Amino acid sequence: MDILGKIIVERLKHRFHPYLSPNARLRHYPGYMATLLKVLNPLHIVSVTGDIVVVDGVYVEDDRSMREKYSIAEEAVSSLFGEVEEKVCLAGNCEASYHKSPVVSISLYMGPIWYLIPSTPIDSPHFAYKTYESSDLYPRDRLDGVYVRCYGLIDGEPKVKVPVSRKFFVDPRAENATAFGDLCFLTQMRERWNVSNIVDIQTYNPHSHFSHYWGEAVEQAAEILKVCVGMRSFIKHGYAELLLRDRSDPQVEGWKRLIKCLEGGK
């Protein structure tokens, strides 16, 4: 596998799953595709164009032919989800590839952009980044803004909004974690991690751009964190927050409540 394939595999392993709004610019792709994406849960979006390849919101430049780049993307996806056992043509520009795992990769060829969308009918609680409504299936990373809008999804619906720092979204290492959403994605990404700096709890109503509150949103975030591989590391970090903060810091109560939710308290 060449360097592009390795970059794609590494980004897929980071588990930055996309959230496609059900009403977001569906005219940009066919109706049958919209139906498919409502039935299946997209795990990743790989978009191939003439000069770049976009993987879950982050792009890499590559001027090789689209066919060659797409073949590399297919190889990278198969290396994670198993070889393709069957392909089914859904339309002239769309096909489904069934991997050995429960993952189905949807291929969609839309003129200058070719898409590869590994998906699954299993919809477990998870954190996801919001694709931009003006470029729904083509979530190229934007350079403006400090945070990336991300949601916590339960039963496919956004229940809580968490901020993810731009730096962490592009390069998700523990040393780059500065926002609460960074910790959430670290917990979803890996079992063991350690962040030495303090991080404020930031949870928002998914339907509000401004409301900051610790009520139901914290509980919803905890429900998702409970099923993540790194939950124990998250709890460990929570106790470190309590030790490092002044007792008068209002964040102390927030971290206490979150730890209690994760450890099974009410």
C-alpha positions as CSV (number, residue, x, y, z in Angstrom):
1,M,0.0,0.0,0.0
2,D,1.4,3.4,-1.0
3,I,1.5,6.6,1.1
4,L,-2.0,7.7,0.1
5,G,-3.4,4.4,1.2
6,K,-1.7,4.6,4.5
7,I,-3.0,8.1,5.1
8,I,-6.5,7.0,4.3
9,V,-6.3,4.0,6.7
10,E,-4.9,6.2,9.4
11,R,-7.7,8.7,9.1
12,L,-10.3,6.0,9.1
13,K,-8.9,4.5,12.3
14,H,-9.5,7.9,14.0
15,R,-13.2,7.2,13.9
16,F,-14.3,10.6,12.9
17,H,-17.7,9.4,11.7
18,P,-19.9,11.8,9.6
19,Y,-23.3,13.1,10.5
20,L,-25.4,13.8,7.4
21,S,-28.5,15.9,8.1
22,P,-31.5,14.2,6.6
23,N,-32.6,17.5,5.0
24,A,-29.2,18.8,3.9
25,R,-29.0,19.5,0.2
26,L,-30.3,16.1,-0.9
27,R,-30.5,17.5,-4.5
28,H,-26.8,17.1,-4.7
29,Y,-27.1,13.4,-5.1
30,P,-29.9,11.1,-6.4
31,G,-33.0,10.2,-4.4
32,Y,-32.0,6.5,-4.2
33,M,-28.8,7.6,-2.6
34,A,-30.7,9.7,0.0
35,T,-32.8,6.6,0.8
36,L,-29.7,4.4,1.2
37,L,-28.0,6.9,3.6
38,K,-31.1,7.0,5.7
39,V,-31.2,3.2,6.0
40,L,-27.4,2.7,6.4
41,N,-25.2,4.5,8.9
42,P,-22.3,6.1,7.1
43,L,-19.0,5.3,9.0
44,H,-16.8,7.4,6.8
45,I,-16.8,9.5,3.6
46,V,-13.9,9.3,1.1
47,S,-14.2,11.8,-1.8
48,V,-11.9,11.6,-4.8
49,T,-11.4,14.5,-7.2
50,G,-8.9,15.4,-9.8
51,D,-6.3,16.9,-7.5
52,I,-7.2,15.9,-3.9
53,V,-8.7,13.1,-1.8
54,V,-10.8,14.0,1.2
55,V,-11.2,11.5,4.0
56,D,-13.6,12.4,6.8
57,G,-13.2,16.1,6.4
58,V,-9.4,16.2,5.9
59,Y,-7.8,16.3,2.5
60,V,-4.5,15.3,0.9
61,E,-3.3,16.5,-2.5
62,D,-2.7,13.9,-5.1
63,D,-2.6,14.5,-8.9
64,R,-2.8,10.9,-10.1
65,S,-5.8,9.8,-12.1
66,M,-9.1,9.5,-10.3
67,R,-9.3,5.8,-11.1
68,E,-5.9,5.1,-9.6
69,K,-6.7,7.1,-6.4
70,Y,-10.2,5.5,-6.1
71,S,-8.6,2.0,-6.4
72,I,-6.2,2.9,-3.6
73,A,-9.1,4.1,-1.5
74,E,-11.0,0.8,-2.0
75,E,-7.9,-1.1,-1.0
76,A,-7.5,1.0,2.2
77,V,-11.2,0.4,3.1
78,S,-10.9,-3.3,2.5
79,S,-7.8,-3.5,4.7
80,L,-10.0,-2.4,7.6
81,F,-13.3,-3.9,6.9
82,G,-12.4,-7.1,5.1
83,E,-12.3,-8.1,1.4
84,V,-15.3,-7.5,-0.8
85,E,-17.3,-10.7,-1.2
86,E,-20.0,-9.3,-3.5
87,K,-20.8,-6.2,-5.6
88,V,-24.3,-5.2,-6.5
89,C,-25.1,-2.5,-9.1
90,L,-27.7,-0.1,-7.7
91,A,-27.7,2.3,-10.7
92,G,-25.6,3.3,-13.6
93,N,-23.3,5.4,-11.3
94,C,-23.8,3.6,-8.0
95,E,-22.9,0.2,-6.6
96,A,-22.7,-1.5,-3.2
97,S,-19.7,-3.6,-2.1
98,Y,-20.4,-6.1,0.7
99,H,-17.3,-6.7,2.9
100,K,-16.7,-9.8,5.0
101,S,-17.6,-7.7,8.0
102,P,-21.1,-6.2,8.4
103,V,-19.9,-3.1,6.5
104,V,-21.2,-2.2,3.0
105,S,-19.3,0.3,1.0
106,I,-21.4,2.5,-1.3
107,S,-19.7,3.8,-4.4
108,L,-21.2,6.8,-6.1
109,Y,-19.7,8.4,-9.2
110,M,-20.9,12.0,-9.6
111,G,-19.0,13.5,-12.5
112,P,-15.9,15.3,-11.1
113,I,-16.3,13.7,-7.6
114,W,-16.3,10.0,-6.8
115,Y,-17.4,8.9,-3.4
116,L,-16.7,5.8,-1.3
117,I,-18.9,5.5,1.8
118,P,-18.3,2.6,4.1
119,S,-21.6,2.1,6.0
120,T,-23.4,-0.3,8.3
121,P,-27.0,-1.0,9.4
122,I,-25.8,-1.1,13.0
123,D,-26.4,2.3,14.6
124,S,-24.8,2.4,18.0
125,P,-24.3,5.7,20.0
126,H,-21.3,7.6,18.8
127,F,-19.8,11.0,18.2
128,A,-19.8,12.4,14.7
129,Y,-18.7,15.6,12.9
130,K,-21.3,17.6,11.0
131,T,-20.8,17.7,7.3
132,Y,-21.4,21.1,5.7
133,E,-24.8,21.4,4.2
134,S,-23.5,23.2,1.1
135,S,-21.3,20.2,0.2
136,D,-23.0,17.3,1.9
137,L,-21.1,14.3,0.7
138,Y,-17.9,16.3,0.1
139,P,-16.9,17.4,3.6
140,R,-13.6,19.0,2.8
141,D,-12.0,20.5,5.8
142,R,-12.6,24.3,6.1
143,L,-9.8,26.5,7.3
144,D,-12.0,29.1,9.0
145,G,-13.2,28.9,12.6
146,V,-11.6,27.6,15.8
147,Y,-14.0,24.6,16.3
148,V,-15.5,21.9,14.2
149,R,-19.2,21.3,14.9
150,C,-19.7,17.8,16.2
151,Y,-22.6,15.9,17.7
152,G,-23.3,13.0,20.0
153,L,-25.7,10.7,18.2
154,I,-28.1,8.2,19.9
155,D,-30.4,6.2,17.6
156,G,-29.1,8.3,14.7
157,E,-30.3,11.5,16.1
158,P,-28.1,14.4,17.5
159,K,-28.6,14.6,21.3
160,V,-25.7,16.8,22.3
161,K,-23.4,19.2,20.5
162,V,-19.7,19.2,21.5
163,P,-16.9,21.5,20.2
164,V,-13.8,19.9,18.6
165,S,-10.8,22.1,18.1
166,R,-9.7,22.5,14.5
167,K,-6.1,21.4,15.4
168,F,-7.3,18.2,16.9
169,F,-9.7,17.5,14.1
170,V,-6.9,17.6,11.6
171,D,-4.3,16.0,13.8
172,P,-6.0,14.0,16.6
173,R,-3.2,13.4,19.0
174,A,-3.7,13.6,22.8
175,E,-1.2,16.5,23.0
176,N,-3.5,18.5,20.7
177,A,-6.6,18.0,22.8
178,T,-7.8,21.4,24.2
179,A,-11.6,21.1,23.9
180,F,-14.2,18.9,25.5
181,G,-15.1,17.3,22.1
182,D,-11.4,16.4,21.6
183,L,-11.7,14.2,24.8
184,C,-14.9,12.7,23.5
185,F,-13.3,11.6,20.2
186,L,-10.1,10.4,21.9
187,T,-12.4,8.2,24.0
188,Q,-14.1,6.9,20.9
189,M,-10.8,6.4,19.1
190,R,-8.6,4.6,21.5
191,E,-8.6,2.6,24.8
192,R,-5.7,4.3,26.5
193,W,-4.9,8.0,26.3
194,N,-3.6,10.7,28.6
195,V,-4.2,14.5,28.4
196,S,-2.2,16.5,31.0
197,N,-3.9,19.9,30.6
198,I,-7.3,20.8,32.1
199,V,-10.3,21.0,29.7
200,D,-13.6,22.7,30.4
201,I,-16.8,20.7,30.0
202,Q,-18.7,22.1,27.0
203,T,-22.0,20.5,26.1
204,Y,-24.7,22.3,24.1
205,N,-28.3,21.7,23.1
206,P,-27.9,20.4,19.5
207,H,-30.6,22.8,18.3
208,S,-29.0,25.9,19.7
209,H,-25.8,27.7,18.6
210,F,-25.3,29.5,21.9
211,S,-26.9,27.8,24.9
212,H,-24.3,26.3,27.2
213,Y,-25.7,24.0,29.9
214,W,-24.7,21.0,32.0
215,G,-28.1,19.4,32.4
216,E,-29.4,16.8,30.1
217,A,-26.6,17.4,27.6
218,V,-24.0,16.1,30.0
219,E,-26.1,13.0,30.7
220,Q,-26.5,12.4,26.9
221,A,-22.7,12.7,26.4
222,A,-22.2,10.2,29.2
223,E,-24.5,7.7,27.6
224,I,-22.3,7.8,24.5
225,L,-19.0,7.8,26.4
226,K,-20.1,4.6,28.2
227,V,-19.9,2.6,25.0
228,C,-16.6,4.0,23.9
229,V,-13.4,2.0,24.1
230,G,-11.6,4.7,26.1
231,M,-14.2,5.3,28.8
232,R,-11.8,4.3,31.7
233,S,-9.2,6.8,30.4
234,F,-11.9,9.4,30.3
235,I,-12.9,8.7,33.9
236,K,-9.2,8.8,34.9
237,H,-8.9,12.2,33.3
238,G,-12.0,13.4,35.1
239,Y,-10.5,12.6,38.5
240,A,-7.3,14.5,37.4
241,E,-9.5,17.5,36.6
242,L,-10.8,17.4,40.2
243,L,-7.3,17.4,41.6
244,L,-5.9,20.1,39.4
245,R,-8.8,22.6,39.7
246,D,-9.5,25.0,42.6
247,R,-12.5,23.8,44.7
248,S,-14.4,27.0,43.9
249,D,-14.1,26.4,40.1
250,P,-17.7,25.8,38.8
251,Q,-16.2,23.2,36.5
252,V,-15.6,20.9,39.5
253,E,-19.3,20.3,39.9
254,G,-19.6,19.6,36.2
255,W,-16.8,17.0,36.3
256,K,-18.2,15.4,39.4
257,R,-21.6,15.0,37.8
258,L,-20.1,13.6,34.6
259,I,-17.9,11.1,36.5
260,K,-21.0,10.0,38.5
261,C,-23.0,9.4,35.3
262,L,-20.2,7.3,33.8
263,E,-19.7,5.2,37.0
264,G,-23.4,4.4,37.1
265,G,-24.6,7.0,39.6
266,K,-27.7,9.1,39.2
